[in-house]
Amino acid sequence: MRKLNFQLKQLCKANREGSYATQSNRHKMLQKMAEDLHKLGFRGMQAKSIKQKHVEALISQYKQEGLSVGTLKNRISVLRWWANKAGKPQVVAQNNEHYEIGSRVMVAKTSKAQSLDQQKLNSITDPHIRMSLELQAAFGLRREESIKFTPSYADQQDHIRLKSTWCKGGRERTIPIRTECQRATLNKAHQLAGKGSLIPSQLSYAQQMRRYEKQTAKAGLCKMHGLRHSYAQIRYQELTGWLAPANQGPTSKQLTTEQKQIDLNARLIISKEMGHTREQITATYLGR
C-alpha cells in the first residue's frame, strides 16, 4: 500500500464522524483520490502535504469524466474533510462556485416510488433482511436505519423512535404509526428480533450490510431507496388530499393560495418524518 493510501486510511480510523455508511463512503473516496493523484503524477505524497494544486487537479479530472453535479459536490466535501484533518482548510475553497460547479437539480420530474415485489422478497433467505425491507416500505426508513432497527426500543405504541446512532447525520426522530399494516409489520419485527436488533447476534453491522447488499442484488431488488419515495408520496396524499406533482398531481403553479399552505405544511411534516432538516429536499421525492 502506498504511503498516501495508508495515511488516509489511518486518518479515517482516527476520525469517525457520521454514520457507518458515511464513514465507509468517505474512506472509499479518499482511497480513490490517492490512486487518482498517483496516476496524475503526484508521487510520494503524504496526507498532510495536500495543496491547492492537488485539489484543482482532481476536480479538473472529475469534471473531464463527466461526473454529475451531485457526485462532484460529494467529492469536494470529502476533500474539505481531508484538508481540515490535515490542518490545511484553506487549500479547498469554501464555495463550490469557485470550481464552476452548477446547482444540483433536486426536483423530481417523474416518480421514483417503488413498492416491494412480494415474490422477490420471498426469495431472500435471511429473515432479518426481509424484515428490514418491510420496515423500509412501511416507514420510509433508510437502509442503515432498517438494519439497526431494535423493535423493543423503537415501538412507542403510536409512533416509532429512531436512535441517533441509526440515523444519517446523527439526527434521531420519530415517525407516527398510522395504519394497521405498519402495526402488523412492527409486530412481526418484535417476534423476529425479541429484545435485540435486526442484526443477527453473531454478526456485526458491517457484515449484515454486506449480506443485505448481496441478497437484495441476487433477488433483483435494486434501488430500494424508491421505498422512501413511495412513503413520501403516500404521506403527501394523506396530508393534502391530492397526488404529489411527481405522481401526476398538480404542480405548485396550479395550486390556490390556500392549497399552497396545505402543500407547505405537508412537506414540513414529511421532511421531519424522513430525517431531513430542509423542506426543499422533499422536491426530490414529491416534485414541485
PyMOL commands that set and color helices and strands:
alter all, ss='L'
color gray80, all
select helices_A, chain A and resi 3-14+20-39+47-49+52-64+69-85+89-91+96-99+118-122+127-139+143-148+151-154+164-166+168-170+180-193+205-219+226-240+245-247+252-254+257-273+279-286
alter helices_A, ss='H'
color red, helices_A
select strands_A, chain A and resi 159-162+173-176
alter strands_A, ss='S'
color yellow, strands_A
deselect
rebuild
show_as cartoon
